[in-house]
Amino acid sequence: RFANETKIRLVASSELGIETYLRRSFAWYNSELWLEDVAPSTRVYVFLSSRDEIVNSRGVTEEISCHNRRVDRGECGGPVVEAAVWEDAGHANCVTNPGRWRDMRERLWAAEEAKVR
């Protein structure tokens, strides 16, 4: 975990272009997704890393489960959300791991095929 945190810190805070973009150009408030605002016909798949140093993946998983229960009971709008949690991964592990790319592609293709049937 420490090695991944160090890589994130070094890349995000020491490279001038990335640091400038993150501090001045990235609109953090636009990075939120409220599931209740997503059309029920939209397919949503969330990929999480269980050992994420930035995102509370356990909290996100709990929120997704809670949201799906509310949708099932008809208490709120929005789609049912499918999620995958990689147990052995840290933040952004999918960016440099071709195995994760394959896993995402296979899961998304399976979801698409299920939709067509």
C-alpha positions as CSV (number, residue, x, y, z in Angstrom):
1,R,0.0,0.0,0.0
2,F,2.8,2.4,0.9
3,A,4.5,2.0,-2.5
4,N,1.2,2.9,-4.4
5,E,0.6,5.9,-2.1
6,T,4.1,7.1,-2.8
7,K,3.7,6.7,-6.6
8,I,0.4,8.6,-6.5
9,R,1.9,11.4,-4.4
10,L,5.0,11.6,-6.6
11,V,3.1,11.7,-9.9
12,A,0.3,14.0,-8.8
13,S,2.2,16.5,-6.8
14,S,5.7,16.6,-8.4
15,E,5.0,16.8,-12.1
16,L,4.2,20.5,-12.7
17,G,1.6,20.0,-15.5
18,I,-0.4,17.4,-13.6
19,E,-0.3,19.4,-10.3
20,T,-1.4,22.6,-12.1
21,Y,-4.2,20.9,-13.9
22,L,-5.5,19.2,-10.7
23,R,-5.3,22.4,-8.6
24,R,-6.6,24.9,-11.2
25,S,-8.4,23.2,-14.0
26,F,-10.1,20.1,-12.6
27,A,-13.6,20.9,-11.4
28,W,-13.9,18.5,-8.4
29,Y,-17.5,19.4,-7.8
30,N,-18.3,18.0,-11.3
31,S,-17.0,14.6,-10.5
32,E,-20.0,13.6,-8.5
33,L,-22.6,11.1,-9.8
34,W,-26.0,11.1,-8.1
35,L,-27.5,7.8,-9.0
36,E,-31.0,9.1,-8.5
37,D,-30.3,11.5,-11.4
38,V,-29.3,8.8,-13.9
39,A,-32.1,7.4,-16.1
40,P,-33.3,4.0,-15.0
41,S,-32.6,2.6,-18.5
42,T,-28.9,3.5,-18.2
43,R,-26.6,0.6,-17.3
44,V,-24.1,1.6,-14.5
45,Y,-21.1,-0.5,-13.6
46,V,-18.7,0.6,-10.9
47,F,-15.2,-0.8,-10.6
48,L,-13.5,-0.4,-7.2
49,S,-10.2,-1.3,-5.6
50,S,-10.5,-2.8,-2.1
51,R,-7.2,-1.3,-1.0
52,D,-7.8,2.2,-2.6
53,E,-5.8,4.9,-0.8
54,I,-8.1,7.7,-1.9
55,V,-11.6,6.3,-2.4
56,N,-13.4,4.6,0.5
57,S,-14.4,1.5,-1.5
58,R,-16.2,-0.1,1.4
59,G,-18.4,3.0,1.8
60,V,-19.1,3.2,-2.0
61,T,-20.0,-0.5,-2.0
62,E,-22.4,0.1,0.9
63,E,-24.0,3.1,-0.8
64,I,-24.5,1.1,-4.0
65,S,-26.2,-1.7,-2.1
66,C,-28.4,0.8,-0.2
67,H,-29.3,2.5,-3.5
68,N,-30.1,-0.8,-5.2
69,R,-32.4,-1.8,-2.3
70,R,-34.2,1.5,-2.5
71,V,-34.7,1.1,-6.3
72,D,-36.0,-2.5,-5.8
73,R,-38.5,-1.2,-3.2
74,G,-39.6,1.6,-5.6
75,E,-38.4,4.3,-3.2
76,C,-36.2,6.2,-5.6
77,G,-35.4,6.5,-9.3
78,G,-32.2,5.6,-11.1
79,P,-30.7,2.4,-12.4
80,V,-29.7,-0.7,-10.5
81,V,-25.9,-0.5,-10.2
82,E,-23.6,-3.4,-10.8
83,A,-20.2,-3.3,-9.0
84,A,-16.9,-5.2,-9.1
85,V,-14.4,-4.9,-6.3
86,W,-10.8,-6.0,-7.0
87,E,-9.6,-7.4,-3.7
88,D,-5.9,-7.0,-4.4
89,A,-5.7,-3.6,-5.9
90,G,-5.0,0.0,-4.9
91,H,-6.1,3.3,-6.4
92,A,-5.8,3.5,-10.2
93,N,-4.5,-0.1,-10.5
94,C,-6.6,-0.6,-13.6
95,V,-4.7,2.0,-15.5
96,T,-1.4,0.0,-15.6
97,N,-2.8,-3.5,-15.4
98,P,-3.9,-5.2,-18.6
99,G,-5.5,-7.9,-16.6
100,R,-7.9,-5.4,-15.1
101,W,-8.7,-4.1,-18.7
102,R,-9.7,-7.6,-19.7
103,D,-11.8,-8.0,-16.6
104,M,-13.6,-4.7,-17.2
105,R,-14.2,-5.6,-20.9
106,E,-15.5,-9.1,-20.1
107,R,-17.9,-7.8,-17.4
108,L,-19.2,-5.0,-19.6
109,W,-19.6,-7.4,-22.6
110,A,-21.5,-9.9,-20.4
111,A,-23.7,-7.1,-19.1
112,E,-24.4,-5.9,-22.7
113,E,-25.1,-9.5,-23.9
114,A,-27.6,-9.9,-21.0
115,K,-29.3,-6.7,-22.0
116,V,-29.8,-7.9,-25.6
117,R,-31.4,-11.2,-24.5
